[in-house]
Amino acid sequence: MKSNLLGLFADEIVKELGTYGFEKYRGQQIAKWMYQQGVSDFNVMTNIPNAKREILIDNFEISRPTITAHQESADKKTSKYLLTFKDGAAVETVLMKQHYGNSVCVSTQVGCAMGCKFCASTLQGVTRNLTAGEIFSQVLHCNNQLMVEQSTVNTIVIMGSGEPLANYDNVLRFIRLCHESYSLNMSYRNITLSTAGIVPGIKRLAEEGIPINLAISLHAPTTEIRSSIMPINNQYDMLSVINAADHYAEKTGRRVTYEYTLIENINDNDEHASALAKLLKGRLASVNLIPVNPVPERGLLRPKKHRVVQFLQSLQAHHINATVRKEMGADIQAACGQLRKKVLEQEESACIK
Ligand code: SF4
């Protein structure tokens, strides 16, 4: 079996090639081809001598997923890809062309075990963790798409399917790899990690010395409501999550974003807004309101527009920094997990036939 180089740091590539007599600097050369140029064919690596390229072709690979489904929004600003790896595992990746640059939302697990009621990614549970290379390959895929317009990915949000802190080592490797000068040379400040609230993971992340942006999926102003829509709250109560996030903000100096999905009649009235404001008052934090993408299987409805505005205004009246997330790609089911679910269902029904 060929050894996969995608996901390795330059010094690790050198080690991997060790017995074949590659010079030390070849590690960075190969890394630049893989991570900066998005190359997966050793034949294209023209600064590597033919004989060495032969060795690479015979013994190594740069394993990339294939696109098995693709949707593009009518305004062409959002593209959603279903990427399938060698073992058949498929994940969603979303590329969003924002006014401030190109942003890619990556998945970190195949499915998700967290069971949030408003999320389609968790409906089939979790299959496996993605490796750092598999997470990176999602960014490479988007960079390849952007190459035609001589553009590139500017920011990364780790917010697709999966709980990133449940796949801690691979996610951290991915983040550090993005930052390497021979790779994407991406500032940590251009990377955002969103967690459902794995307290030990948040505390560990605070000690890593990498000032990425942290987003907490809060989605409720009280522990009772949170437990009813996010089972993880029974393991890590929201107050312990907020305390861990405070610690993160203190350590990194980064403002924490609290994601709050608005669901009709569950967490969207004025009382809820006041309780949320009370909870976050005085903290280095902001709130991102997200009108729920209806998940028909769970009977969750989106609040009316005026309710969303009222909720926002109520937070602002309490001097909480809050915005409503700009909706991108609603016409292509850009919400997490919906495309994968649709394709899985089609495959299942094809099997039955
Ligand atoms: S919202 Fe995130 S953590 Fe919750 S089930 Fe979906 S992917 Fe998992």
Boltz pocket constraint, residues with backbone or C-beta under 6 A from the ligand:
constraints:
  - pocket:
      binder: B
      contacts: [[A, 111], [A, 112], [A, 113], [A, 114], [A, 115], [A, 116], [A, 119], [A, 120], [A, 121], [A, 122], [A, 159], [A, 160], [A, 161], [A, 162], [A, 163], [A, 195], [A, 196], [A, 217], [A, 336]]
      max_distance: 6.0
